[in-house]
């Protein structure tokens, strides 16, 4: 008899355990499933961000401006000229920037108000470089083709490349501006 009573006690205990274990596992499984789902969602988000089509960066207008202004080297100086048969300084810069899709006024002082100021040591291709050749203010403008040279329309030599810091132009340097 003692064996039967022991069995009678074990059967309900085993049955209770068999019923309780799936319940215990059932509470852990949804938590694991939720963690897996959250991880999968994070991965999907990262993949979507990686695959998202980013707009292609637009090239700086400097290269197009420099190409356009260099094409005019040798053209004559014409007071008030804006091409194609002659230029004054602001007409030349206006013409070159127009080739890059940027509108500028036909006046060096008005152009000197555009864009952002650039320190002389940070001038780069495509920057507007201003000189004070007729009293205070920006009375002459050219386009930087390097950190130390510009192309401008001069009354003495037409459209030409010259140094920013040579004896004449260096003494008349006023400011530089970056327009984009």
Helices and strands as residue ranges (DSSP letters): H 2-51, H 62-70, H 89-99, H 108-111, E 116-117, G 120-122, E 128-131, E 140-144, E 149-154, E 158-163, H 167-172, E 173-178
